[in-house]
Amino acid sequence: MEISKAYTFDDVLLIPQKSSVQPSGCSTTTNLSKNIKLEVPILSAAMDTVSESKLAIAMAQLGGASCLHKNMSIDQQVEEVLKVKKYESGMVINPITIGPDNLISEVRLIIKEKHISGIPVVNSQNKILGIITNRDLRFSRNDKAKVKDLMTKNVITIRQGYSSNEAKKLLHKHRIEKLIVTNSQNQCLGLITVKDIEKSEKFPLASKDKKKSLIVGAAVGVGEDGLKRAKSLISANCDFLVVDTAHGHSKAVLDIVKKIRNLSKKITLIAGNIATEEAAIDLAKLKVDAVKVGIGPGSICTTRVVAGIGFPQFSAILNVKKALKKFKDVKVIADGGIRYSGDIAKAIGAGADAVMIGSLLAGTDETPGEIFFYQGRSYKSYRGMGSIAAMSRGSADRYFQQDVKDQLKLVPEGIEGRVPYRGPVKNIIDQLAGGLKSSMGYLGAKNINEFKKNAKFVEISNSGIKEGHVHDVQITKQSPNYPVNE
């Protein structure tokens, strides 16, 4: 038996090159597929203590994206997708409308349930009659009054094909917050809001689709639930689906990938997790847009100890990228093992197009869960999807244990723990993207493609690893990008 040697991120370093490139002039733009471009090559992991709509919105605004976890019902996951898609858009397509003879009580109910502040009023031909907003309702006490009695009739509209500047001028001129978009027949096509314009200007790197809505992905499993979930998510205009399992080179995964691809040729489809050349080729032949690489490198994953299975992450990325030379359109996502921004640089230098991270984001404001205190410090909960609690909630199929009904018989491949509270996710993404740009500057690379071409690595010893970290000094103030004693 021949045993090969494989490397983790700690085992190698990028070699600096001659450079005239400043980090501030580097572009970290990457492609997740033919249809999805990210300004920042970072995805948040499909974990129930990490990725829900709040983080997904923030990640997309910052130029990355999120993969919503699937430890929830199909309807709940669809609702999470819709929260992201509706949060920001150039125009709200086919907005909720109401008729002139509807009651004010109905308006109040819609506004409360849908978290909106105004509704266009239309007739049976969808032609604009007016708009009713919170301002119109403010002093009304008669819920049995009709919409036509309280609505604003002289409504300001803009014709389809408008420019952003035209919309801004009209909103400012008339001191209004909503602008209805109409066609030549005065039919309601959409709604522009001041908030959407402000968000667009505040987050210029935001990841958006062709309709200017934020990009979001979602995890699906194997079997019938996976297929039903995929159908519902595609109908909800989810941008990408991730067939998310611990072993992406299994028959169950290959089968569900085929079925989802038959459902939609357009949806960006990602599958994983894998670590070998054979797995990459088999998935590429099924027309996935990207593969997710990583068997056991995550901080909360115990697969390598429990099952004795895995592959050091740096070498796994190299292997998969090598296998995909004939499938140039298939992208590589490095999932797990990222502890520092330098690990992102190493992953991309090895061939990854993006990285997926969990633990570095888990302690941020935007992740699920409450902040709690332990020994004078603030923390948030973080658990692996292979932990007993997560598997009991719905992720058992990720580890092909969906048929195990007795919780005591579940074989976990992850743990539950805590991570330090880290504040807004923007602070983390800024540091990670900044570290990647620093690495690009050292390699004389203005963009990701140049970075990959210029990347050369050297193997280092344990002494080299020790030398590369802080040594012979006691840290008195923690750095935002070099966590210690966590």
ZICOR-V748726 format. One record per helix or strand of 3 or more residues. SS is the DSSP state (hx for helix, st for strand). FROM is the first residue (numbers start at 0). LEN is the number of residues. Records with the same first field share a line. If there is no record, write none. Layout:
SS->FROM-LEN + FROM-LEN
//
This chain:
hx->8-3 + 22-3 + 52-9 + 73-14 + 103-11 + 133-4 + 146-4 + 163-10 + 193-9 + 222-13 + 250-13 + 276-9 + 302-4 + 312-14 + 340-10 + 358-4 + 387-12 + 406-3 + 424-18 + 447-7 + 461-7
st->11-3 + 41-3 + 64-4 + 117-5 + 126-7 + 156-3 + 177-5 + 186-7 + 216-4 + 239-5 + 267-7 + 289-4 + 330-5 + 353-4 + 371-3 + 376-7 + 415-5 + 456-3
//
